[in-house]
Amino acid sequence: MNGSEMRGRTVERYWYLLLIPIFVALSVVEFYPLLYGVYLSLTGPKGSATLANYSQMVSDGDFWNSVAVSLTYSVLSTILAFCLGLALTFLILQTTRGRGLLEAVFLAPLAMAPIAVGVVWAPSTVWDDFQTFTHLILGLPYFNELSILFYIPAMSLSGAWEWAPLVMLVCMSIINSTSKAIYDAARVNGASAWQVFRDITFPSIVRSPVMQFVIVLRFIDAMWSFEIPLAWSNWLGLSTTVGSPADPLSLLLYKLLFIPSFGYPIQLVSAIAVALLVLTLVGATVMVRLLAKMEN
């Protein structure tokens, strides 16, 4: 037996030792902060075990307001990201020349930092000009940019705009892996581009496990979104208002920690962070089950 074979058998016999470095890294950057956060959430001011932090959390109206904002923002931005990604995919499929350039333009939002996306989609950057156009050119009345009925959908749209290119890439990958004979048969039978997209492309995309994974991943990312709500909170003049209608749970945590008047309530913040984790896992599980039902 030569040295190469001996090394191969050694690796097969002690393969689990190769996992030690990654478990050490995960313990430092994932498991320890998580367990310590749970510990803090169950600890009182004097270090004794207590559920007072969770009791204070569930009795606080600001917490439930932020839960509603987080769920609304996450669900709405996930739906919009999927719809925008589908729309971009349809436009690319109809393009015969310059498809590569068009794809590069559509991918641009992926290169932007989330805080920049929040600033770009703020009313002073986009919506003021949009209102000027709709009022002066189309004759439509002005709408209130400070209304929650406007800025929550606008925040969700800005988050969806950043994720739509990724949905588009996954859609194009799914389409390229679909048998071309199906598309050729549809065109031979006189199906229009829209009919092909509706009856062949769209079902293939929705049933793809990869697309379902991206949708769930988008929901999880939106639940933890911070930069875009922060940009909108600052624009709305609510940067020091805790529990404002623009505060998801991640922004509520930030304000509780960094506004001095609250006295750095680390135990309460830890309890809210644990609640955010649980809410995200439950929401992702529900979404996985809904997507599985759609596939069946």
CORHUVEN-V193446 format. One record per residue. RES is the residue in one letter. PHI is phi in radians with two decimals (* if undefined). OMEGA is omega in whole degrees, -180 to 180 (none if undefined). Layout:
# CORHUVEN-V193446
RES|PHI|OMEGA ; RES|PHI|OMEGA
This chain:
# CORHUVEN-V193446
M|*|-179 ; N|-1.43|-176 ; G|-1.12|-179 ; S|-1.15|179 ; E|-1.17|179 ; M|-1.12|178 ; R|-1.12|179 ; G|-1.11|179 ; R|-1.20|178 ; T|-1.14|179 ; V|-1.12|179 ; E|-1.12|-177 ; R|-1.37|-176 ; Y|-2.05|-177 ; W|-1.05|-176 ; Y|-1.16|178 ; L|-1.18|179 ; L|-1.20|-179 ; L|-1.49|-177 ; I|-1.05|-180 ; P|-1.02|-179 ; I|-1.23|177 ; F|-1.20|177 ; V|-1.13|180 ; A|-1.10|179 ; L|-1.13|179 ; S|-1.11|-178 ; V|-1.33|-172 ; V|-1.70|-177 ; E|-2.14|-170 ; F|-1.19|-178 ; Y|-1.11|178 ; P|-1.05|180 ; L|-1.13|-179 ; L|-1.15|179 ; Y|-1.19|176 ; G|-1.12|176 ; V|-1.10|178 ; Y|-1.05|-180 ; L|-1.10|-179 ; S|-1.16|-179 ; L|-1.80|-176 ; T|-2.01|177 ; G|-1.52|-179 ; P|-1.02|-179 ; K|-1.69|178 ; G|1.54|180 ; S|-1.49|179 ; A|-1.25|-177 ; T|-2.81|174 ; L|-1.85|-176 ; A|-1.10|-180 ; N|-1.15|178 ; Y|-1.23|177 ; S|-1.12|177 ; Q|-1.14|-179 ; M|-1.11|-175 ; V|-1.26|178 ; S|-1.61|-178 ; D|-1.67|179 ; G|-1.13|178 ; D|-1.11|179 ; F|-1.11|-178 ; W|-1.20|174 ; N|-1.10|180 ; S|-1.19|175 ; V|-1.06|180 ; A|-1.11|179 ; V|-1.12|-179 ; S|-1.08|-179 ; L|-1.17|180 ; T|-1.10|180 ; Y|-1.07|-176 ; S|-1.18|-179 ; V|-1.15|-177 ; L|-1.15|-179 ; S|-1.20|177 ; T|-1.16|178 ; I|-1.11|-179 ; L|-1.15|178 ; A|-1.10|179 ; F|-1.15|-179 ; C|-1.17|178 ; L|-1.14|177 ; G|-1.08|176 ; L|-1.11|180 ; A|-1.10|178 ; L|-1.12|178 ; T|-1.09|180 ; F|-1.09|179 ; L|-1.12|180 ; I|-1.16|-179 ; L|-1.13|-180 ; Q|-1.51|-177 ; T|-1.59|179 ; T|-1.76|180 ; R|-2.12|178 ; G|1.23|-179 ; R|-1.11|-180 ; G|-1.08|178 ; L|-1.14|180 ; L|-1.13|178 ; E|-1.10|179 ; A|-1.10|178 ; V|-1.15|-179 ; F|-1.18|-179 ; L|-1.43|-175 ; A|-0.97|-179 ; P|-1.03|179 ; L|-1.13|-178 ; A|-1.50|-177 ; M|-1.62|174 ; A|-1.22|-179 ; P|-0.97|179 ; I|-1.15|177 ; A|-1.19|176 ; V|-1.08|178 ; G|-1.08|179 ; V|-1.23|-179 ; V|-1.09|-177 ; W|-1.59|178 ; A|-1.19|-178 ; P|-0.97|-178 ; S|-1.18|-179 ; T|-1.73|-174 ; V|-2.04|-166 ; W|-1.28|175 ; D|-1.11|177 ; D|-1.15|178 ; F|-1.11|178 ; Q|-1.13|178 ; T|-1.06|180 ; F|-1.15|-177 ; T|-1.17|-178 ; H|-1.44|-175 ; L|-1.41|-177 ; I|-1.64|-176 ; L|-1.65|178 ; G|1.32|180 ; L|-1.46|180 ; P|-1.26|175 ; Y|-1.19|173 ; F|-1.96|-175 ; N|-1.43|-180 ; E|-1.27|179 ; L|-1.61|180 ; S|-1.42|178 ; I|-1.11|178 ; L|-1.21|176 ; F|-1.73|-168 ; Y|-1.36|174 ; I|-1.19|174 ; P|-1.06|180 ; A|-1.18|174 ; M|-1.06|-180 ; S|-1.13|179 ; L|-1.13|180 ; S|-1.16|176 ; G|-1.16|179 ; A|-1.16|180 ; W|-1.06|180 ; E|-1.27|-176 ; W|-1.60|-177 ; A|-0.99|178 ; P|-1.04|178 ; L|-1.16|175 ; V|-1.06|179 ; M|-1.06|180 ; L|-1.08|179 ; V|-1.15|178 ; C|-1.06|180 ; M|-1.13|178 ; S|-1.13|179 ; I|-1.13|-180 ; I|-1.12|-179 ; N|-1.17|179 ; S|-1.55|178 ; T|-1.43|-179 ; S|-1.02|180 ; K|-1.20|-179 ; A|-1.10|179 ; I|-1.13|179 ; Y|-1.18|180 ; D|-1.10|179 ; A|-1.12|180 ; A|-1.15|-180 ; R|-1.22|178 ; V|-1.08|180 ; N|-1.49|172 ; G|1.50|179 ; A|-1.25|178 ; S|-1.35|180 ; A|-1.07|179 ; W|-1.19|179 ; Q|-1.15|178 ; V|-1.10|-180 ; F|-1.15|-176 ; R|-1.26|-171 ; D|-1.67|-178 ; I|-2.07|-174 ; T|-1.18|-176 ; F|-1.07|177 ; P|-1.05|179 ; S|-1.13|-180 ; I|-1.20|-176 ; V|-1.13|-177 ; R|-1.45|-177 ; S|-1.27|176 ; P|-1.06|180 ; V|-1.15|179 ; M|-1.14|178 ; Q|-1.09|177 ; F|-1.12|-180 ; V|-1.13|179 ; I|-1.11|178 ; V|-1.13|179 ; L|-1.10|178 ; R|-1.11|179 ; F|-1.10|180 ; I|-1.10|180 ; D|-1.09|180 ; A|-1.18|178 ; M|-1.10|-179 ; W|-1.76|-177 ; S|-1.08|-177 ; F|-2.29|-169 ; E|-1.16|-178 ; I|-1.14|174 ; P|-1.04|178 ; L|-1.10|179 ; A|-1.07|179 ; W|-1.23|178 ; S|-1.08|178 ; N|-1.15|-179 ; W|-1.16|-179 ; L|-1.36|-179 ; G|1.33|-177 ; L|-1.99|-174 ; S|-1.16|179 ; T|-1.98|179 ; T|-1.73|-179 ; V|-1.46|-180 ; G|1.36|179 ; S|-1.22|180 ; P|-1.13|178 ; A|-1.83|-174 ; D|-1.73|165 ; P|-1.28|-175 ; L|-1.08|-179 ; S|-1.12|179 ; L|-1.29|174 ; L|-1.07|177 ; L|-1.03|-179 ; Y|-1.08|-177 ; K|-1.19|178 ; L|-1.10|-178 ; L|-1.40|-168 ; F|-1.94|170 ; I|-1.62|-171 ; P|-1.01|-174 ; S|-1.13|-179 ; F|-1.56|173 ; G|1.23|175 ; Y|0.94|-178 ; P|-1.40|-172 ; I|-1.10|180 ; Q|-1.16|178 ; L|-1.14|178 ; V|-1.08|178 ; S|-1.11|178 ; A|-1.11|179 ; I|-1.16|178 ; A|-1.12|177 ; V|-1.12|178 ; A|-1.10|177 ; L|-1.12|178 ; L|-1.08|-180 ; V|-1.10|180 ; L|-1.09|178 ; T|-1.14|180 ; L|-1.13|178 ; V|-1.13|179 ; G|-1.08|179 ; A|-1.14|178 ; T|-1.12|178 ; V|-1.06|-179 ; M|-1.16|178 ; V|-1.06|-180 ; R|-1.18|178 ; L|-1.13|179 ; L|-1.15|178 ; A|-1.13|177 ; K|-1.14|178 ; M|-1.09|-179 ; E|-1.15|-179 ; N|-1.30|none
